[in-house]
């Protein structure tokens, strides 16, 4: 029997397929609040360039369900434009990133789309300079908010060793909104925080974060003790340089291949994290559907030279976010990464 070969999909088509699969079998309402179709429509103009952007889908683990998405680019060509009103005013940012991305490894920029409302607000912008702090001011200049750069740079100077910042997000057009500032824990810092709750307290005091108590310290340390790999931290910085009352950590499930999803959610790291968040009231039982939303499939596709290749569609749960506001644990979130890729020829 002949194998049916499909036409090569666009990356936008691939992400739509991934989103459709994730939302099937009743998961759209249960996990995403019926917003999957809105997300599919919203992301299409943002799928630009020669590579598939990394698409991070997020949904809450308690409270009213919704689905937001962040799209990040590693490479762009000058003149790339986003055909969406919510990206208006980002042309200079896109051209600036196109000019610098070829000379730096592992930097990225992109957009966060808030699809809770039918009329989408202006997309937030993200930039990941990692260790290249010299790029922070030029990026803020390009996005038209030069006065924001010092918020990231000043906080980075205050961070202790092992807590270096890596990326940030800006809500454009909202001058009073804080800058979301994020960094990755070093492995030794994860271990230190897991072993001694006062470790986090010393860091908080050093950088001027005051909205914590012993419950925050205990909960954050316990979660970090459940992972031995990547975790990141987040603070919000107000325009005057002060830190808000929000602290968050992302804990990785350490899922490297789609076939490892079920094991992680049944008996691995994801299971430990999810059961803990549920016990604390930051999640309900909807997390048990998250593994079912995972999707991995490779299909034969016709290539331009007449040969046959294989195109993969994947959606994998990657991490959960725990967030404390004024010392109170809020509803947790789960994040999935979606991709489409030509993986090999035949």
N, C-alpha and C positions, 0 to 999 in steps of 0.2 A: 504494500500500500504506500503510495507516494506521500511524502511529508509535505503538508501545506506550508508554503513560505509566504510570510506577510511582507508588505511594503515596510521599508524602514520608517519607524515612527519618529516624530520630532520629540525633543525632550519635553516640550509642553504636553504632548500627547501622553508621554510616558508617566509624567507626574499626575495627569488626570486619571490614568489607569490605576496607579497606586492609590490615589485618593478614593476612587470608586470602590476598590477592593477593601480598603480599610473600613469604609462606611457600610459595607454590605451586611446582610443577615441581622439587621436591626441595630447595628452598632452606631449608625449615624445619630439616631435619637439618644441612645443610651450614653454614648461617649462624647458626641460632638454637638449635641443640641440641634440636630437637623441642619447644620451649617456646611456640610461637605460640598454641596453644589455651589454655594457662595464662594467657598475657598477655591474650588476648581476654576471658577470664572475669574476670580481676583488674581490668581497667580500667573495666568497665561501671558499677560504682557511683560511679566518680570522674568520669563525664561528666555534669556538673551545670551548671545555669545556662542562660541564654538564648543563649549563644554556644558554639561548639565550642572546648574547651580546646586549646591547642597541645600536641600529643603528640610527644614526642621519644623515638624508639626507638633503643636502643644495643646493639651487639653487638661482640665482639672480632674482631680481624683475624688472630689467632694463638691457639694453645692451644685449650682446650675451648670450643666455641661455647655461647652463651646469648643471651637477649634480655631486657633490662630496659626500663622505660618511665618517663618523667617527664611529668606532666601539669601545665600551668601555666594559671592563670586571670588574665585582665585585669579582669574584672568579676564580682561575685557579689552576690546579694541577702542581706540579713540573714535568718537562719533557714535558710540552705542547710546541708544535712547530707550526709555521705558514709555510705551504708549498707554499710559494711564494717568489720569488727573491726580491720583494720590501720590505720584512721584514727581509732580511738577516742582521745578526749582532745584533739581538734583543734577542737571546737565554738567555743571562745572565739576561736581564731585566725581561723576563717572569719567570725565575726560582726565581729571587729575589722577585717578586711580589707574586708568589705562596707561598713563605715562610712567608711573612708578612701579607697577606690579611686575614688569619684566626684570627689574633690577633687585627685587627682594624675594626671598623664599618665604612661603608660609604666611603671608599676610592676606587679608580678605576684607571685603566690604559688602554691604547688602542692605536689605530692607526687612522690617517687621510689619506685617499686615494684621491689623486688628479687625476681624470680620464679625464681631459681635453685633454690630449695627448694619442694617441694610445699606446705608450710605457710609462707605468707608472713610475714616479720617485720613489725614495726611500720613503717609507711611513714615514710621520711625526709621532712622538710619543707624547702621552698625558699622563699626570699624575695628578690625583686629590688627594692631601693629605689632603685637607680641613684644619682643625686646627692642623694637625700632621706635623708641620714644621720639626720635627726631621727626617722625612723620605725623605726630599728633597735631601740632599746630597747623601744618599745611592742610591736613584734612579738614580741620575746623574752619580754616579760611575758605576752603573750597565749598563747604556746605553753607557758608554765609553766617557762621556763628563763631567768629574768632575768639570771642571772650570766653568761650567754654573750655578751651584747651588747658588752661591752668588748673581747672578742677581735677582733671585726670593726672596731670604732671605733678601737682602739689601733693596729692594723695599718694602717688607712687613713691615720692620721696620719703613719705612717712612710714611706708610699709616695711616691716622687718624682713630679714633674709628669709627666702622661701615663700614669701607672699607677694612676689612681683605681679603687677597688674598685666593684663593681656589684651583686653578689649573693652569697648564701651558702646552704649547706645544713647541716642539723642531723639527726643520727641520734638520734631521741628515745629516751629510756630507756637510753641508753648514756653515762653521765656521763664516762667516760674517753675516749670517742671524740672525735677532733678535729673542729673546724668546718671544712668545706670553703669556702674563701674565693676568690672569682673576680673578675676585672676584665678590661676590654677594653684592649688596646694602642691608643694613638693611632697614626695612620698614620706620623708621624715617628719614633715609637719602634720600629715594625716595621722601618723603613728603617735606623735607627741600629743595632739589634741585628743586622741582616743584614750590615751593612757592617763591623762591628767587634765581635768576640766579647768584648772586654773591657768593652763596654757592659753586658752582662748581669751580669758579675762585679761591677761597681761597684754595681749595683742590689741584687744578692744581699747584698753586704757591708753596705750601708746598712740593710737591713731585718732582718738577722740570719739569713739563710738560708745554711747552711754545707755542705749535702750536694751539692756540685758539684765537678767537676774540668774540665780542658780538653776532655775528650770531650763532656761535657754542653754546654759552651759552644759547641763546634763544631757539634754536632748541632742544638741549638736554633736557632742563628743560621742554619744552612743551611736548615732548614725554614721559618723566617720569611722567608728570601729567596725562597722559592717563591710567596709570596702578596704581593699589593700592597694587599689590602683587609683585611677584619676578621680579627683573631686575638685570642684571649684567653689569660690566664694563670691558674694555680690554685696555691694553697698550702693546706696543712692546718695549723690552729692548735690546739695542745693547750690544755686548760683553764688551764694556768699562763701562757699567753700565748706560749710558745715555738713556733717553727715546726718541723714534722716534717721527715723526710728526703725528702719527696715534692715534686716540682715537675712541672707539666704545662702544655702549651700545646695549644690547639685551633686548627687551621688551616682556614679556610673554603675550600670549593671554588668559591665565587662562582657557584653555580648559582641563577639567579633564576627560571627557568621550567623545568617538567618536560622540555620538548623539548630542553633543553641538556644533559641528563644524559649521554647517550652521547658527545657531543663532548668533554665535560670528562674523562670516564674513558678515552677513546681517545687524545686528544692535548692535553688542556688541563691545568688546574691539578690536578684530581683525579688524573690519570695521573701527573704529576710527583711528587706527594706519595706516592701509593701505591707507585710503583716505588722511591722512596727508602726508605720504611719496609720494603719487602720486602728490599731490598739489605742493610739493617741488621739483619734478622732479627726485626723487630717486627711483621711481617705475613707471611702466606703467600699462596698464590695465590687464596684465597677472595674477595679484594676484587674480583676480576673478575666475581663474581656480583652485586655490589652494584648495578650499573647495571640488571641484570635485575629486581631487587626494586623498582625505581622504578615508580610507577603513576600514571596521570592519566586520568581519564575523567569526562565530564559526561553525565548522563542526564536526559531529560524527566520532570518530576514534577508531580503534581496539587497545586495550591495551594488554600488554604481558600476563596478566593473563586470557585473554579471555573475559573480560568485555569491555564495551563501555564507552569512555570518550568524552570530547569535547575539540577541539583544536581551539584556536583563532588566527586570523591574523588581525593585526591592523596597520594603518598608520595614524598619527594625526599631523596636523600642530601645532607647539608649540610656536614659537616666531619668531620675525624678528630682524635683525641686522641693525642698522644705524651706518655708519662709516664715520669719517671725516679725511681727509688727508690734512695737511697744512691749516686747517680751511675750507676746501671745502667738502661739503657733497657728498659722492660717491654713486654708485648704491647700494641699499639695498638688503638684502638677506632674504629668508624665510627658516626655518628649520622644518623638520618633524621628528618624532620619529617612527620607525618601530619595531614591536615586533611579535614574535610567542610564544605561551604558551599553555600548557595543563592546562585548567582552572577548570575542575571538572569531576567527574565520574557520571555515570547514574545508 
